Amino acid sequence: MNIGIIGSGGREHALCLKLNESKIIEKIYCFPGNAGTSKIAENYDINIDNFSEIKKISEKKNIELLIVGPEKPLVNGIVDFFKNTKIKIFGPNKISSQLEGSKTFTKMLCKKFNIPTSNFEIFKNREDAIRFLNNSNFPIVIKADGLAAGKGVYICGSKEESISAVHEIFDGKFGNAELVLIEEFLKGEEMSYFVICDGKNYSFFQTAQDHKRVGEGDTGSNTGGMGAYSPSRLNNLELQNKINKKIIEPTLKGLEDLNTQYVGFLYVGLMIVDNEPYLIEYNVRMGDPECQTILPLLKSDLGKIILSCCNNDLKSEKIEWLNEKSICFVLCSNGYPGNYKKNIKIDNIKNLEIKEKGHFIFHAGTKSIDKDIYSDGGRVLNVVITSDTFTDCKNKALEVLKKINWMDGFYRKDIGYKVTNL
């Protein structure tokens, strides 16, 4: 079958590479893709918000299955758009996508179904929010309600910081803001937990830990993700059972009560406190860079798994994993997550051959011009290594980054520090 992958980041390149191994897939198209996907798929440079154009090309190229990488088209209803066509599409519909599209939707679902999460309040205007903050304890967490590309979360250590965050959100830093969410700060350790769903059943789809802050030692501004490792050191069977029973199953039941079913990847962002899980957030797709870290560990045929979900038949597929570790380092443009330049040549990437097993370079913000590779975003390349130990993964990834030696970019050298400095 011919398939289409929607998106242009490192996640989509990782999906593309893994799906290229599938026995049921003949040709892959990417909308719009990047310089990396162009080596294994046919890229179409179109706006991913233009659902009609995606449909037109899909019909022309006999694409039978579309896989949606990023959250925005899901929240905007791309799955609903393709519902009555002959083209299958993998991802949650517009109602289910509110799990990511509206943090207040998720919090109210948690309240109704007793899903463990932090205490919270929702505010419609800055005056009420600031009045609440005047009587709050710190640190405290403040979130923009809608999509914010992983950056709309503030952890504020003082009243002054928190008031500034409220003003920034209501002033439109992350788009039109009608609501602000203020939560208690949970002291624990984060874990990303993934499942894949077919509308009836769900299966475990690995764990990871990402590094959101731009600076080493988890300091500085939030980013879309500076790196990740998988599996999480926190995961265990007892914890997994708690996550499934206390968080995932009540959430899927809550969606059923809204007369909808969840199909797609579900990313469960958790805070683990004394081996107890608390929901921080949901993402309605694979994370980035977690996806790049997880997929190289997958032994099973991803194409068959995704198709089974579209056919409400996930139980027919056994999902198996390599007994290995994985680390991803993200190479970013200087200035990210603030202002940065695009269209800068990455000299050493073109001739850098990655032939060693378990070594991957996933392109993110890149484009190809006259056979050369140029930067085209804030997060540019992902270097991923799989091995028996996290320390080996880290050392080998740093060796690759030294060979790339891109003077116009930077990366955190301490990715995985909690699992490599033991």
C-alpha positions as CSV (number, residue, x, y, z in Angstrom):
1,M,0.0,0.0,0.0
2,N,1.0,3.6,-0.5
3,I,1.0,5.8,2.7
4,G,1.3,9.5,3.5
5,I,3.0,11.0,6.5
6,I,1.9,14.5,7.6
7,G,4.6,16.7,9.2
8,S,8.2,17.9,8.7
9,G,10.1,17.2,11.9
10,G,12.4,14.6,13.5
11,R,9.3,12.6,14.6
12,E,8.1,12.3,11.0
13,H,11.6,11.3,9.7
14,A,11.7,8.6,12.4
15,L,8.2,7.4,11.4
16,C,9.2,7.4,7.8
17,L,12.3,5.3,8.4
18,K,10.5,2.8,10.6
19,L,7.5,2.5,8.2
20,N,10.0,2.0,5.3
21,E,10.8,-1.3,6.9
22,S,7.2,-2.5,6.9
23,K,6.3,-5.5,4.7
24,I,2.9,-4.0,3.8
25,I,4.1,-0.6,2.6
26,E,5.2,0.0,-1.0
27,K,5.7,3.8,-1.2
28,I,5.8,6.7,1.2
29,Y,4.8,10.3,0.6
30,C,5.6,13.1,3.1
31,F,3.6,16.3,3.5
32,P,5.9,18.3,3.5
33,G,8.7,16.3,4.9
34,N,12.3,17.5,5.2
35,A,15.8,16.8,3.7
36,G,16.0,13.5,5.5
37,T,12.6,12.1,4.4
38,S,13.4,13.0,0.8
39,K,16.0,10.2,0.8
40,I,13.3,7.5,1.4
41,A,10.0,9.1,0.5
42,E,8.5,11.6,-2.0
43,N,8.1,15.0,-0.4
44,Y,5.2,17.4,-1.3
45,D,5.8,21.0,-0.1
46,I,2.3,21.9,0.9
47,N,0.6,23.5,3.9
48,I,-0.5,20.8,6.3
49,D,-3.5,22.9,7.3
50,N,-4.8,22.5,3.7
51,F,-6.8,19.3,4.1
52,S,-8.3,19.5,0.6
53,E,-4.9,19.7,-1.1
54,I,-3.7,16.7,1.0
55,K,-6.8,14.8,-0.1
56,K,-6.3,15.7,-3.7
57,I,-2.7,14.5,-3.8
58,S,-3.6,11.4,-1.8
59,E,-6.2,10.4,-4.3
60,K,-3.8,11.2,-7.2
61,K,-1.1,9.0,-5.7
62,N,-3.4,6.2,-4.6
63,I,-2.5,6.7,-0.9
64,E,-4.6,4.4,1.2
65,L,-3.4,5.5,4.7
66,L,-2.4,8.8,6.2
67,I,-0.4,9.1,9.4
68,V,-0.6,12.4,11.2
69,G,2.6,13.4,13.0
70,P,1.9,16.9,14.7
71,E,-0.9,18.0,16.9
72,K,-2.2,21.0,15.1
73,P,-4.0,19.2,12.2
74,L,-5.5,16.7,14.6
75,V,-6.9,19.5,16.9
76,N,-8.2,21.2,13.7
77,G,-10.1,18.1,12.7
78,I,-8.2,16.4,9.9
79,V,-9.4,13.0,11.0
80,D,-13.0,14.2,10.8
81,F,-12.3,15.6,7.3
82,F,-11.3,12.2,6.0
83,K,-13.9,10.3,7.8
84,N,-16.2,9.6,4.8
85,T,-13.5,9.1,2.3
86,K,-11.8,5.9,1.1
87,I,-8.5,7.0,2.7
88,K,-7.8,5.6,6.2
89,I,-6.2,8.1,8.6
90,F,-4.4,7.3,11.8
91,G,-5.0,9.7,14.7
92,P,-7.7,10.9,17.1
93,N,-10.7,12.9,15.9
94,K,-11.4,16.5,16.9
95,I,-13.3,15.7,20.1
96,S,-10.6,13.3,21.3
97,S,-7.8,15.8,20.3
98,Q,-9.1,18.2,22.9
99,L,-7.0,16.2,25.3
100,E,-4.1,18.2,24.0
101,G,-5.9,21.1,22.4
102,S,-7.5,22.3,25.6
103,K,-5.7,21.7,29.0
104,T,-8.9,22.8,30.8
105,F,-10.9,20.0,28.9
106,T,-8.4,17.5,30.2
107,K,-8.5,18.9,33.8
108,M,-12.3,18.8,33.9
109,L,-12.2,15.2,32.6
110,C,-9.8,14.4,35.4
111,K,-12.1,15.9,38.0
112,K,-15.1,14.0,36.7
113,F,-13.4,10.6,36.6
114,N,-11.2,11.0,39.6
115,I,-8.0,10.8,37.5
116,P,-5.0,11.7,39.8
117,T,-3.6,15.1,38.8
118,S,-2.5,18.3,40.5
119,N,-5.0,20.6,42.1
120,F,-6.0,23.4,39.8
121,E,-8.1,26.5,39.1
122,I,-9.2,27.9,35.7
123,F,-9.5,31.6,35.0
124,K,-11.2,33.6,32.3
125,N,-9.4,36.9,32.9
126,R,-6.1,38.2,34.3
127,E,-7.7,40.1,37.2
128,D,-9.2,36.9,38.8
129,A,-6.0,35.0,38.1
130,I,-3.8,37.6,39.8
131,R,-6.2,37.8,42.7
132,F,-5.7,34.1,43.2
133,L,-2.0,34.3,42.9
134,N,-1.8,37.0,45.7
135,N,-2.9,34.2,48.1
136,S,-1.0,31.3,46.6
137,N,2.1,29.3,47.7
138,F,5.1,29.0,45.4
139,P,6.4,27.4,43.2
140,I,3.3,27.2,41.1
141,V,2.5,26.1,37.5
142,I,0.8,28.3,35.0
143,K,-0.3,27.1,31.6
144,A,-1.8,28.5,28.4
145,D,-5.0,26.6,27.7
146,G,-4.5,25.9,24.0
147,L,-1.6,24.6,21.8
148,A,1.7,26.2,22.5
149,A,4.2,23.9,20.7
150,G,5.4,22.6,24.1
151,K,6.3,26.1,25.3
152,G,3.2,27.4,27.1
153,V,4.1,26.1,30.6
154,Y,5.6,28.3,33.3
155,I,7.0,27.0,36.6
156,C,7.0,30.1,38.7
157,G,9.0,30.5,41.9
158,S,7.5,33.8,42.9
159,K,4.4,35.9,42.8
160,E,6.1,38.4,40.4
161,E,7.1,35.6,38.0
162,S,3.6,34.1,38.0
163,I,1.9,37.5,37.4
164,S,4.2,38.1,34.5
165,A,3.3,34.7,33.0
166,V,-0.4,35.4,33.3
167,H,0.1,38.7,31.5
168,E,2.1,37.0,28.7
169,I,-0.5,34.4,28.1
170,F,-3.5,36.8,28.1
171,D,-1.5,39.2,25.9
172,G,-1.3,36.5,23.2
173,K,2.2,35.1,23.4
174,F,0.8,31.6,22.5
175,G,-2.1,32.9,20.3
176,N,-5.6,34.0,21.4
177,A,-6.0,33.0,25.1
178,E,-9.4,32.8,26.6
179,L,-8.4,30.7,29.6
180,V,-5.4,30.3,31.9
181,L,-4.8,27.2,34.0
182,I,-3.1,27.5,37.4
183,E,-1.9,24.3,39.1
184,E,-0.1,23.3,42.2
185,F,3.5,22.3,41.7
186,L,4.1,18.6,42.2
187,K,7.5,17.6,43.5
188,G,8.6,14.3,41.8
189,E,10.1,13.1,38.6
190,E,8.6,13.3,35.1
191,M,8.0,10.3,32.9
192,S,6.5,10.0,29.4
193,Y,4.3,7.0,28.9
194,F,2.9,6.0,25.5
195,V,0.0,3.8,24.4
196,I,-1.5,3.1,21.0
197,C,-5.2,2.8,20.6
198,D,-7.7,1.3,18.1
199,G,-10.9,2.8,19.5
200,K,-11.6,-0.3,21.5
201,N,-8.3,-1.5,22.9
202,Y,-4.9,0.0,23.8
203,S,-1.4,-1.4,24.1
204,F,1.7,-0.2,25.8
205,F,4.0,1.7,23.5
206,Q,7.2,2.3,25.6
207,T,8.3,5.0,28.0
208,A,10.8,7.9,27.7
209,Q,12.2,10.9,29.5
210,D,12.7,14.1,27.7
211,H,14.7,17.2,28.5
212,K,12.6,20.3,27.9
213,R,14.9,23.1,29.2
214,V,17.3,24.7,26.8
215,G,20.3,24.7,29.3
216,E,22.3,22.0,30.8
217,G,21.2,20.9,34.3
218,D,17.6,21.5,33.1
219,T,18.0,25.3,33.3
220,G,16.7,28.1,31.1
221,S,13.7,28.4,28.8
222,N,11.3,25.6,27.9
223,T,11.8,24.2,24.4
224,G,10.1,21.7,22.2
225,G,12.6,19.2,23.5
226,M,16.4,19.1,23.6
227,G,16.8,15.3,23.9
228,A,15.3,12.2,25.4
229,Y,16.1,8.7,26.5
230,S,14.1,5.5,26.5
231,P,13.0,3.5,28.5
232,S,12.4,5.6,31.5
233,R,14.3,4.5,34.6
234,L,11.2,5.0,36.7
235,N,9.0,2.5,34.9
236,N,8.1,-0.8,36.6
237,L,5.2,-3.3,36.4
238,E,3.4,-2.0,39.5
239,L,3.6,1.6,38.2
240,Q,2.4,0.6,34.8
241,N,-0.7,-1.1,36.2
242,K,-1.5,2.1,38.2
243,I,-1.1,4.3,35.1
244,N,-3.4,2.0,33.1
245,K,-6.1,1.6,35.8
246,K,-6.0,5.1,37.3
247,I,-5.3,7.3,34.2
248,I,-5.6,5.7,30.8
249,E,-8.7,3.6,31.2
250,P,-10.8,6.3,33.0
251,T,-9.8,8.8,30.2
252,L,-10.9,6.4,27.4
253,K,-14.1,5.8,29.3
254,G,-14.6,9.6,29.6
255,L,-14.3,9.9,25.8
256,E,-16.7,7.0,25.3
257,D,-19.2,9.0,27.4
258,L,-18.8,11.8,24.9
259,N,-19.8,9.3,22.1
260,T,-16.3,9.2,20.7
261,Q,-13.5,6.7,20.5
262,Y,-9.7,7.3,20.6
263,V,-7.6,6.0,17.7
264,G,-3.9,6.8,17.5
265,F,-0.9,7.3,19.8
266,L,-1.6,8.7,23.2
267,Y,1.3,10.4,25.0
268,V,0.8,10.5,28.8
269,G,2.9,13.1,30.5
270,L,3.3,12.1,34.2
271,M,4.8,13.2,37.4
272,I,5.8,10.2,39.5
273,V,5.6,10.9,43.3
274,D,6.7,8.0,45.5
275,N,5.8,5.5,42.7
276,E,2.3,7.1,42.3
277,P,1.4,8.6,38.9
278,Y,-0.1,12.0,38.5
279,L,-1.3,13.3,35.1
280,I,0.5,16.5,33.9
281,E,-0.8,16.6,30.4
282,Y,-1.9,14.5,27.4
283,N,-0.5,14.8,23.9
284,V,-2.6,13.2,21.1
285,R,0.4,12.0,19.0
286,M,4.0,10.7,19.5
287,G,6.2,13.2,21.3
288,D,9.2,14.8,19.6
289,P,12.0,13.9,20.4
290,E,10.6,10.9,22.3
291,C,9.4,9.3,19.0
292,Q,12.9,9.4,17.7
293,T,14.1,7.7,20.8
294,I,11.4,5.0,21.0
295,L,10.9,3.8,17.4
296,P,14.5,2.4,17.0
297,L,13.7,0.1,19.9
298,L,10.6,-1.4,18.1
299,K,11.0,-4.9,16.8
300,S,7.5,-5.3,15.3
301,D,6.1,-4.0,12.0
302,L,4.9,-0.5,12.6
303,G,2.9,-0.4,9.4
304,K,0.9,-3.5,10.5
305,I,0.3,-2.1,14.0
306,I,-1.0,1.2,12.6
307,L,-3.2,-0.4,10.0
308,S,-4.7,-2.8,12.7
309,C,-5.6,0.3,14.8
310,C,-7.4,1.9,11.8
311,N,-9.3,-1.4,11.5
312,N,-10.2,-1.6,15.2
313,D,-8.1,-4.8,15.4
314,L,-5.1,-4.0,17.6
315,K,-5.4,-7.3,19.4
316,S,-4.3,-9.1,16.3
317,E,-0.8,-7.5,16.6
318,K,1.9,-8.4,19.1
319,I,4.1,-5.4,19.9
320,E,7.7,-6.5,20.7
321,W,10.7,-4.4,21.8
322,L,14.5,-4.7,21.7
323,N,16.0,-5.2,25.1
324,E,18.2,-2.1,24.6
325,K,18.5,1.5,25.6
326,S,18.3,4.6,23.4
327,I,19.3,8.3,23.7
328,C,18.5,11.2,21.4
329,F,20.5,14.5,21.2
330,V,18.9,17.4,19.5
331,L,21.1,19.8,17.5
332,C,19.6,23.3,17.5
333,S,20.2,26.5,15.7
334,N,22.0,29.1,17.7
335,G,19.5,31.3,19.5
336,Y,16.8,28.7,19.8
337,P,14.2,28.8,21.4
338,G,14.4,32.6,20.8
339,N,15.4,34.2,17.5
340,Y,17.6,32.1,15.2
341,K,18.7,32.2,11.6
342,K,17.6,29.8,8.9
343,N,19.1,28.7,5.6
344,I,22.5,28.0,7.0
345,K,24.5,25.2,5.3
346,I,25.4,22.2,7.4
347,D,28.6,21.2,5.7
348,N,29.6,17.9,7.3
349,I,26.2,16.2,7.2
350,K,26.1,15.3,3.5
351,N,29.2,13.1,3.6
352,L,28.7,11.6,7.0
353,E,27.7,8.0,6.4
354,I,25.9,6.3,9.2
355,K,26.4,2.6,8.7
356,E,26.9,1.3,12.2
357,K,23.9,-0.6,13.6
358,G,21.9,1.4,16.1
359,H,23.1,4.7,14.8
360,F,20.6,7.2,13.4
361,I,20.5,10.8,12.3
362,F,16.9,12.1,12.0
363,H,16.4,15.4,10.2
364,A,14.0,17.9,11.7
365,G,14.4,21.5,10.6
366,T,16.3,20.9,7.4
367,K,15.9,21.4,3.6
368,S,17.8,20.3,0.6
369,I,19.1,22.8,-2.0
370,D,21.2,21.5,-4.9
371,K,22.2,18.4,-3.0
372,D,23.3,20.4,0.0
373,I,21.6,20.4,3.5
374,Y,20.5,23.7,5.0
375,S,18.9,24.6,8.4
376,D,15.2,25.4,8.2
377,G,14.1,25.5,11.9
378,G,15.1,25.8,15.5
379,R,15.6,22.1,16.1
380,V,17.6,20.9,13.2
381,L,19.0,17.3,13.6
382,N,18.5,14.4,16.0
383,V,21.4,12.0,16.7
384,V,20.0,8.8,18.2
385,I,22.0,5.8,19.4
386,T,20.8,2.4,20.7
387,S,23.0,0.2,22.8
388,D,23.1,-2.1,25.8
389,T,23.8,0.8,28.2
390,F,22.8,4.5,28.4
391,T,26.4,5.5,28.9
392,D,27.5,3.8,25.6
393,C,24.6,5.5,23.8
394,K,25.6,8.9,25.2
395,N,29.3,8.6,24.3
396,K,28.6,7.4,20.8
397,A,26.1,10.2,20.2
398,L,28.5,12.8,21.3
399,E,31.1,11.4,18.9
400,V,28.7,11.8,16.0
401,L,27.9,15.3,17.0
402,K,31.6,16.2,17.1
403,K,31.9,14.8,13.5
404,I,28.9,17.0,12.4
405,N,30.7,20.0,14.0
406,W,28.1,22.5,13.0
407,M,29.4,25.9,14.3
408,D,26.0,27.6,13.8
409,G,24.3,25.2,16.2
410,F,24.4,23.9,19.8
411,Y,23.2,20.9,21.8
412,R,23.0,19.9,25.5
413,K,25.9,17.6,26.4
414,D,24.1,16.3,29.5
415,I,21.1,14.5,27.9
416,G,20.4,11.4,30.0
417,Y,22.5,12.6,33.0
418,K,20.3,10.8,35.5
419,V,20.9,7.4,33.8
420,T,24.5,7.9,32.6
421,N,26.2,9.4,35.7
422,L,25.3,6.5,38.0
